[in-house]
Amino acid sequence: MKTTRQIKKTEHSEKEKNLRQEVRPEHWNDWRWQTANSFRSPSDLLFMGWFTRDDIVEMESVARIYPMRVTPYYASLASGPGHPVAKQFLPAKQEIDFSLSGSVDDPLMERNYMPVPGLIHRYPDRALCMVSQTCAVRCRHCNRKRTWRGSCPETGPDFRKMLDYIRGTKGIREVILSGGDPLMNTLETLARQLEALRNIRHVEVIRIGTRLPVTLPMRITERLCRMLSSYRPLWVNTHFNHPCEITPEASRACELLCMAGIPVSNQAVLLKGINDSVETIRELCQGLQRISVRPYYLFHCDAVRGTDHFRTHLSKGVHIIQALWGTMGGLCMPNFVVDLPEGGGKAMVVPSQLIDIDAGEAFFRTFDGKIIRYKSPEGS
């Protein structure tokens, strides 16, 4: 009898074999080939045998509003349209036919915090620069889905203006490169951007937000990592959402970054029907720890128009974190956070074990339900 892990591995291997037919290994393992041969229309997926013509027509009606793009590598991880990976890249009718109250294009009001196009300065000590308009995969839960249509001011940013703003704002000590995906830029472009930031004395730390270790791991080459390492301290935040995304290729990409002295953290999003269970988040976080990736955040899915079918109730995330606390090592535990609407920033939702506190004592509830009294030191 096959175990669940063996079944998953077999399904992925068969699908990958089908996708690799007549593709030379050196091409499959080349990120440029993967990018050039990405599937950009639902009709490109007919050969997979998952869909009828009517299915394709329906998905194409969605893709005209929210375009589709997926690398052959990432598509190969899915074993059918209901697979957790497939749900993240396949256009779904719910994107345009279903809406919960409060969903808008820009719920975090990022535009209100853009002193120059493409630069978000919401927190005093850090700024985010959208330096790329391209991703390897159009993730259907993207919180910047509004930019896919190419009609927003942040889709045509000027990096020189961003640099001028950062130079003139001495309180900025950390800069996050985002997009799109910064690692989709050429090596030369990325090096110029990092060099320019490194030449600003008050910028102490650079962070890169990228999903390429998950969706296009062959982009993480030794050459890229050598270049990145010359601009340390530099951190990478990536985006694994499901344990099946932790493949040998993805693990190798993260290992190359770590070996170059670049810490890697993960920002997952809680997604209905994909990872909204204790078991899945546990397997994901433990798997990330095994490949030396820190489970940093578990985000509650933002109220972005076109993503409502992925949104869970807030209590679902609270339940998951409560169930994991004390039963899983602290290095595996992500912080459960909500990015508040109206530019309110991130709010921690990690359940507290503190029940009550006064001048003399506090009461805590343990992970297994016991109530513990904790006395404050006399004279404190």
PyMOL commands that set and color helices and strands:
alter all, ss='L'
color gray80, all
select helices_A, chain A and resi 4-19+25-28+31-36+42-48+53-63+72-76+86-89+94-97+110-113+145-149+153-155+159-167+182-184+187-198+212-215+217-219+222-229+243-245+248-259+278-290+308-310+314-324+330-332
alter helices_A, ss='H'
color red, helices_A
select strands_A, chain A and resi 119-123+126-130+174-178+205-209+234-238+264-270+294-300+335-340+345-348+354-357+361-365+371-375
alter strands_A, ss='S'
color yellow, strands_A
deselect
rebuild
show_as cartoon
